[in-house]
Amino acid sequence: MTSTKKQRLIGVDVARGLALLGMMAIHILPEADDNFEPTLSWTLFAGRSAGLFALLAGVSLTFTSGGRTPLKGRPLTAAKWALAVRALIIMSIGLLIALLNPPAAIILAYYGMLFLMAIPLLGCGPRVLASAALGFAVLGPIFMQAVRGSLPTLDGYDPSFATLVTDPAATLSDLLVGGSYPAIPWMAYICAGLALGRLDLRSHALQVRMAVGGLGLAAGSWLLSELLLGPFGGRAHLLESTPWMGAKGIRDVQIWGPDSWAPDPTLPTTSGWWLTILSPYSSTPLELLNTIGIAVMVLGAVLLVATKAASALMPLATMGGMTLTLYSAHLVALSTGFLLDRPGVAMAIHTVAAALFAVIWRNVTAGKQGPLEGLVSRTSNRARQRVLGSGVPAATPGKPAADSLPWPAPEPKHNARPGAVTTTGTDFPGGAQ
């Protein structure tokens, strides 16, 4: 029984590690080949790694809020205060890193907002959470498109401490509806992850259902998008609403994402038919459902594999156990511009450095959390302890599955692809991509 439990937790960390590598690939490797077609890395990871990170973040929140049985009463209140502290720390890290202006969209500040919005949901069961996920996936994008045109925006800048001081309204607006990872529609990932975390992830039958059901959701949302855009006339309506863009422009948005057509990196609001596309990072209902399906499929498959190959997957799981630290270090390294003109070499260096640091840290510290994970865990546990009182022990720090994750003014990143982030412990893996 102990071995099985360990393997299941390793599977969650492995999934988080995969999401981290996907995010690195999107940040570093080319998006297009010599024929101006999407590369394999873009095709595989664009939007999907971020979605996986965000879904795992929801799963991680259940680890500190009762697992399969939601907390109640004072322990639930303590968990909510701990999550609030955790959210503010992660948001602060993101706002700080943004001052360095790395060539990537930063998910951490959005993660903090997502965690703040998740606080009222910590006591809910899987059915309520699944319904909330569907509601955010369908209604969130509609609300985003309806209000975004009337709200202030950072015009492609990442939210940072600088923008928080100079333009707090635009910073809040971008975090909620206008930025790369708008929190209102992205709550669909958090709710879906919370719903899964309330189930028995150790169950082989559930893992199979996740793999098969996730694939079905991904395929069904893709098919529905194709039907709406094709036989039901969606593309024709888009051409009518934005004739200046032309068929190629619409194709580019569908393949590359809304920021493929500078200067406005957001999804067009000229027609409701834009909400039927599967453009990466577009946060449309079908794109959210598609990436949720892929994330559930990947998590289910990894949990299945981890029961048979735990030892072989341990290095990747170790990386996945400290994604907040590794993701942050990755962004800092990106901000130096080192070897970014040689993407293959840069990708190899970032991957090897992350793996070596994670493995060495775990061995030297006898399995303790990463540096940033430890900081977040200790601080949030103190908040939890204040509510519980001195007679109740605080949550035990140092568990990889509890604290992994996972932003002068920068230049606008109209042509920078979002990176994710995203966690399963309690923080970040929070979306990448």
Secondary structure, DSSP 8 states (H G I E B T S, - for coil): -HHHHHHHHHHHHHHHHHHHHHHHHHHHS-SB-TTS-B-HHHHHHTTHHHHHHHHHHHHHHHHTTTTTS---HHHHHHHHHHHHHHHHHHHHHHHHHGGG--SSB--HHHHHHHHHHHGGGTT--HHHHHHHHHHHHHHHHHHHHHHGGGS---TT----HHHHHH-HHHHHHIIIIISSS-HHHHHHHHHHHHHHHTS-TT-HHHHHHHHHHHHHHHHHHHHHHHHHHTTT-HHHHHHHH-TTTHHHHHHHHHHH-GGGSTT--S---S-GGGGG---TT---HHHHHHHHHHHHHHHHHHHHHHTT-TTTTHHHHHHHTTHHHHHHHHHHHHHHTTTTTSHHHHHHHHHHHHHHHHHHHHHHTTS---HHHHHHHHHHHHHHHHHH-TTS-------GGGS----------TTS-B------SSS------
